[in-house]
Amino acid sequence: MNSYNFAELTVGMSESFEVEITEKMMDKFIDITGDVSPIHVSSEYAKAHGFKTRVCHGMLFGSMFSTLAGVYLPGEHCLLHSVETKFSNPVFPGDKLTVTGKISEINDTFRIVTIKGNIKNQDGKTVCKAVIQAGVRE
């Protein structure tokens, strides 16, 4: 876990990590949220609608932006204010994702950083982008 304090953060600073989406993660997400849409639950349903298998919930892989801010940039001093996400491609079980964030703005008055986030799959395709607002505690 990173532990950047506010004074150490600079525009252009970036961090990234990798995660593999598993069937088990997807099933736990279904248990937690109750989102049992058949496209996320049934491979047969997803295939009948043009996908190779069941589709990962966007909010599951989108939640990796919370990990990005809370663990990597800025890390333990983060207080997440907002995450605006845009999903552009589906994610499937077995996909290996790279989650990256880069500081685009720093607000000294309110001690808030703006981070532009991006998630790419193993083929280099962007699956999600985000604009993250994070406060940095003392």
PyMOL commands that set and color helices and strands:
alter all, ss='L'
color gray80, all
select helices_A, chain A and resi 6-8+23-33+38-41+43-48+58-62+64-72
alter helices_A, ss='H'
color red, helices_A
select strands_A, chain A and resi 14-20+78-87+96-107+112-120+126-136
alter strands_A, ss='S'
color yellow, strands_A
deselect
rebuild
show_as cartoon
